Amino acid sequence: MSTAMEPEPVAPRTGRVVGAVRFVLGAAGLAGIGWGVAGVRNDPFLTERVGLAKWLIAGVLLHDGVFAVVVFTVGALVMRFGRRPAAWVRRTVLGGLAVGVVGTLIALPALLRPLPTQNPSVLPLNYGRGLAIVWAGVVVGTAGVVVFRRVRGRERDGGEARGAAEGR
């Protein structure tokens, strides 16, 4: 039984248009990966391949061993709360968590770089504060989405579906 705020499940689209879009997006992704690999291979500034390999391997291990485990563990805990809060709220919170983790991954190289550098213009900003601002924006944005969807859901059904779902 679904409430007025949860959309009805939709069957996955598997027509010709969807197949063509998937093919084009997959080809564009592979082309981007190829371009990036070629750029890394031909970049004169990346002469120390061992350091690059260590960084790439550490990134994969950090992502798969720490961040993915945290996100999936929190996701499993959030989704096991039962019926409260609603499934769409839990999914929205998990989406916000995923966005915050991606922001953290992007900021991590700047946060882990040893300071001071030889060139003071290399990392002129406070990246720890910037990451805190990103997380605050994610929290405010996620809460805003939840509030907006609740208000919109009440306006749409006029409170009738909610009362019916609660047995009134």
C-alpha positions in Angstrom: 0.0 0.0 0.0 1.5 3.3 -1.0 0.8 6.8 0.4 0.0 9.9 -1.6 3.5 11.1 -1.3 5.2 8.0 -2.7 5.0 7.6 -6.5 3.7 4.3 -7.9 6.4 1.9 -9.1 7.2 2.3 -12.7 8.4 -0.5 -14.9 11.9 0.1 -16.3 12.0 1.5 -19.8 13.7 -0.8 -22.2 12.6 0.5 -25.6 14.8 1.3 -28.6 15.2 5.0 -27.6 16.4 4.0 -24.1 18.8 1.4 -25.7 20.2 4.1 -28.0 20.6 6.6 -25.2 22.5 4.0 -23.1 24.7 3.2 -26.0 25.6 6.8 -26.7 26.2 7.6 -23.0 28.4 4.4 -22.7 30.4 5.3 -25.8 30.9 8.9 -24.5 32.0 7.5 -21.2 34.5 5.2 -22.8 35.8 8.0 -25.0 36.3 10.2 -21.9 38.1 7.4 -20.1 40.3 6.9 -23.1 41.1 10.6 -23.4 42.0 10.7 -19.7 44.3 7.7 -19.9 46.0 9.2 -23.0 46.4 12.5 -21.3 47.9 10.9 -18.2 50.3 8.8 -20.3 51.5 11.8 -22.4 51.6 14.4 -19.6 55.2 15.5 -19.2 54.6 16.5 -15.6 53.7 13.0 -14.6 57.1 11.5 -14.9 57.0 9.7 -11.6 54.7 6.8 -12.4 55.2 4.9 -9.1 53.7 7.9 -7.2 50.8 8.1 -9.5 50.2 4.4 -9.2 50.3 4.6 -5.4 47.8 7.5 -5.4 45.4 5.7 -7.8 45.6 2.5 -5.8 45.1 4.3 -2.5 42.1 6.2 -3.9 40.5 2.9 -4.9 41.2 1.3 -1.5 40.0 4.4 0.3 36.8 4.5 -1.7 36.0 0.8 -1.6 37.4 0.2 1.9 36.2 3.2 3.7 33.7 5.5 2.0 31.6 2.8 0.3 31.5 0.8 3.5 30.3 3.8 5.5 27.7 4.8 2.9 26.3 1.3 2.5 26.3 0.7 6.3 24.5 4.0 7.0 22.1 3.2 4.1 21.3 -0.3 5.5 20.7 1.2 8.9 18.5 4.1 7.5 16.5 1.7 5.4 15.8 -0.6 8.3 14.0 2.0 10.4 10.7 0.4 9.4 7.9 2.6 8.2 9.1 5.8 9.9 10.3 7.9 8.2 8.8 7.2 4.8 10.9 5.4 2.3 11.2 8.5 0.0 12.6 10.4 3.0 15.2 7.7 3.7 16.1 7.6 0.0 16.6 11.4 0.0 18.8 11.3 3.0 20.9 8.6 1.4 21.2 10.7 -1.8 22.4 13.6 0.3 24.9 11.3 2.0 26.2 10.1 -1.4 26.6 13.7 -2.6 28.5 14.7 0.6 30.9 11.7 0.2 31.6 12.7 -3.4 32.4 16.2 -2.2 34.7 14.8 0.4 36.5 12.7 -2.2 37.0 15.7 -4.4 38.4 17.8 -1.6 40.6 15.0 -0.2 43.7 15.7 -2.3 43.8 19.3 -1.3 43.2 18.4 2.4 45.9 15.8 2.5 48.6 17.8 0.7 51.3 18.9 3.1 51.5 22.6 3.8 53.3 24.9 3.4 54.1 24.4 -0.2 57.0 26.0 -2.0 54.6 28.1 -4.0 52.1 29.9 -1.7 49.6 30.3 -4.6 49.2 26.5 -5.0 46.7 26.0 -2.2 45.6 29.5 -1.2 42.3 28.6 0.3 41.1 26.9 3.5 39.9 23.6 2.1 38.7 22.2 5.4 36.3 25.2 5.8 35.2 24.7 2.2 34.4 21.1 2.8 32.4 22.0 5.9 30.5 24.5 3.8 29.8 21.8 1.2 28.5 19.5 3.9 26.3 22.2 5.4 24.9 22.9 1.9 24.2 19.2 1.4 22.4 19.0 4.8 20.4 22.1 4.1 19.6 21.0 0.6 18.5 17.5 1.7 16.3 19.0 4.4 14.9 21.5 1.9 13.9 18.7 -0.5 12.2 16.7 2.3 10.3 19.8 3.5 9.3 20.8 0.0 8.1 17.3 -0.9 6.0 17.1 2.3 4.4 20.5 1.7 3.7 19.7 -1.9 2.3 16.3 -1.0 -0.1 17.9 1.5 -1.2 20.6 -1.0 -1.8 18.0 -3.7 -4.1 15.7 -1.7 -5.6 18.3 0.6 -4.8 16.0 3.6 -7.5 13.5 2.5 -5.1 10.7 1.6 -3.1 11.2 4.7 -6.2 10.9 6.9 -7.4 7.8 5.0 -3.9 6.2 5.3 -4.0 6.7 9.1 -7.5 5.2 9.4 -9.5 8.3 10.0 
